[in-house]
Amino acid sequence: MTKLKVGVIDLVSKGPKKTLWAKYMHANMASIMPQVVATWCEQEGHDVRMICYTGREDLNNELPKDIDLVFICAFTQAAMLAYALSNLFRSQGVVTVLGGPHARCYPDDAVKYFDYVTGFTDKFVIATILDECKTQQPVGKHLTAEKQPSSLPGIRERWKFIEPTLKKAPALKLVPMIGSMGCPYTCSFCIDSEVPYQPLSFDLLKDDLKFLMTKFKTPYVAWHDPNFGVRFNDYIDAIQSVAPKGRFRFLAESSLSILTEKHLKRFKETDFVAMLPGIESWYELGGKSKVARTAGMDKVNKVSAHINKIFEYIPYIQANFVMGLDSDEGDEPFELTKAFVDKSPGAFPGYSLLTAFGEAAPLNLEYQKADRLIAFPFHFLNNHLAMNLKPKNYEWIDFYDKVIDVTSYTFSRRAIYRRATATSNSTARWMNVMRAISSEGYGRIRHFKTIRKHLKTDHKFRDFFEKESDQLPQYYIDVIRKDLGVFWEWLPKESIHHDPNAYLKKVRRQQVEQEVEL
């Protein structure tokens, strides 16, 4: 076996970021799988250098030099940067691999620009790439395991790749952990909707916590599970068996259906300090909120009461919503959200615009069949910079008027003040204020107003949104050029455009092939 020099790059950011949110939190948003891949490569006997790009570094200086193979992990919003980096590395004779959410959602696009593209990734897939490690032309190879891996290297094994990133965080330092794969819920827009739920090793979980107590006086742990606590007692028992009271601080994403008062008492006993439940809609997805037969103001009242009850046990809550669902119509969905902001003033609302990420979910096929998808460049597909399908029940300007209204209401001085006074924990209060005045609050309001202005005054811009023109507005090209900086010259210019209906065409081809075989 040839010993390789391997680089691993985790793209948390898609370009330089100088916001407060990036400064304090981007280093805490590192993905687990790049650390896992780096560990597996070392276990196979190769030399590995890993970097996590948070947007605060000079990426050109940070890139690993003199390597044979590079793994790049990217969400779709960082795809343009990933494509540019792949082109740069390939010009130097380096074999390139793309993994992460974008590789899963848009594999047929990514293979145009990478030698290997991975879907579900286990140690065998990584070993296959390491053994072969050669340039693939003209189209790269798509490799995927049958399912998510059943085990991952723990924190003790990954520590050498975790610690350098944590050092970039100036204050709060969140150690990434994961206790399960997949999710039992089937939210139609979610990438985990068809991934079977499976717990990971409880023994490894306990060993990770023991190890962290040797590194920090009070470790902060961010659980990356799609829905933490599905096997509630098993996880809490495992944590409590090794973690003395007061020794940890835990953050997790969990559904309201799991956050019963009985469970909340145990969460508090186990030092959980932040929860990110998904409310999503006032009309749909009631299973996650434990209000399956409730909608409208009835649901607002019940969910708000539940959120306020959670605050009796957990000091920080982010309540997640999706705007623009097909069930939304008129003013009511937005007015109901404003009512929630008033009724649960301590919760930080996390707003997403409905976005269809390639092959992420079966529902995306229905959007493509209806010819509703718009070919926004990947750079803007991060749930708030662009909504890449036409709303079913709104005209664009009307929709953005409503989005601006509810976002402005949520991050008004009055709402920020009420959120601060409703939060007793000083760290939670600081987080809420910082997020509101940074890119997640004021920054998004400015962006939404910019888009609305272009829709109102630029007919070419409006035609693109209405699918009456395929010509990408110059505004979007200028943003990509600015964000990529020196890497703009390495971006394959054709990669700015992609076929938004590629998933549907692929499925139809497969159906024809199957019929021919029969």
C-alpha positions, 0 to 999 in steps of 0.5 A: 500500500502506498502511504498517501498525504491526505488533506481533509477540509470542512467548509463551515463557511462559503467565504470570508465572514466578519459577522459577530455570529461567525466570530463566536459560533462558526468554529462551533459548527464543525461537522463530525464526518470530516473528523471521522474521515480524517481518523479513518484515513490515519487508521489506514496508515496515511498522513493526514492534515485537516482544516476547518474553514470558518470564514475567519481564516485566510483560506489560501494560506490554510489549504493543505500543501503537497498532498495526494488526495483531498476530502472536502465536506460541504453543505450546498451553500458552500458548493461553489467554493468546494468546486473551485477548490477541487479545480485548484487541487486537480490542477496540482495533480491532487485527487479530489473527493466531495462528501457531506450534504451537497454530495448526497443531494446533488451527486450527478452535478458534483461528479462533474467537478470531483474525482469521487463523490460520496453518499452514505459514507462508511470506512469501506467507502473511504478505504476504497477511495484510498486504495484506488486514488486516481483521477477520474475523467471526464466524470467522477465516481459516485460511491455510497454505502447501503446505509449510514455507518453503524459505528463511528470513531469517538471523541478520544480518537478524533480529538487531534482533529477537534481540538484545533477547531475549538481553539478558534472559538473565542468564548463558547466552545462546543464539542460535537457529539452524536448518539444516533443516526436517522430519524423516526419522523418523516418530515417531507422536506428533510434529508433524514426523512427516509434514513432509518433511526439507529442508535450508536454505541452507548459504551462509546458515548460514556467513554467520550464523556469520561475523556472530555472531563479530562480536557475541560472543567465544564465541557459544553457538548452539542449533540448532532443527532437529527432528533436527540432522545428517541430512546430517551431513558437509554441515553439519559441513563448512559449520560448520568452513569458517568457524568456527575451533576453540574459537570457538563452542559448539553445542547440538542435538537429534539422534537416537542413530542419528546420534551414532555414534563417528565423528560424535561425533569431528567433533562434538567437533572442531566444539565441540558441547557439548550433545546432546538425543537422543530415546530415547522408549521401551524398547519402541518407536521403535528406529530413532532409537536404532539398536536397532530389534530391541532392547527391554527391559533389552537396550535399556537396556544398549545405549542406556546404553553409547551415552550413556556413549560420547557423554559421552567427546565431549560434556559435556552430554546430555539423554535424552528419554523419553515415559511412558504409551505404549500399549506400556508395561505394569506396573512394567517401563517405569519400572524400566527407566528407573530402571536407565538413570538408574543406568547413565548417571548423567551424563545429564539425563532429560527426561520427557514424558507422552504428549499428543495435540496436536490435528492434530499427528500422524495417530496422534491420529485413532486416539486419538479414534476410541477415545474416549480423549481428555480435554478438559483446557484447552489451558493444561495441554497441555505434556507434563507438566501433564496427560496428555490421553488415558487410559493404555491399560494403567494406572489413573490413580492407579497411573500417577501412583504410577509417574510420581512414583516414577521422577521422585523417583528421578531427582531424589533427592539421590543422583541429583543428586549422581551426575549432578554428579560424573559431569559434568566441565564446570562449566556442564553441572553447574550446569545439571543441578543448577539444573534438578533443584531448579527446576520441571523436577525438584522442581516436577514432583514436587510437581505430580504429587503434587497431581494424585494427591491430587485423584484419590484424594480428589475423586470429581469430579476422578476422574470427569473423568479417567475421562471419566465427567463433562464438568465441569472440576474447579475446580482447573484453572480456579483455576490458569488464573485465577492464571496469567493474572492481569489477562488473565483478564478478557479470556479468552473463558470458552468458550475454556476448553473445546474439543472434543478430537475436533474433528480426527476430526469434521473428517476425517469431514466432509471424507470425506463431502464428497469422496464427495458430489463423486464 
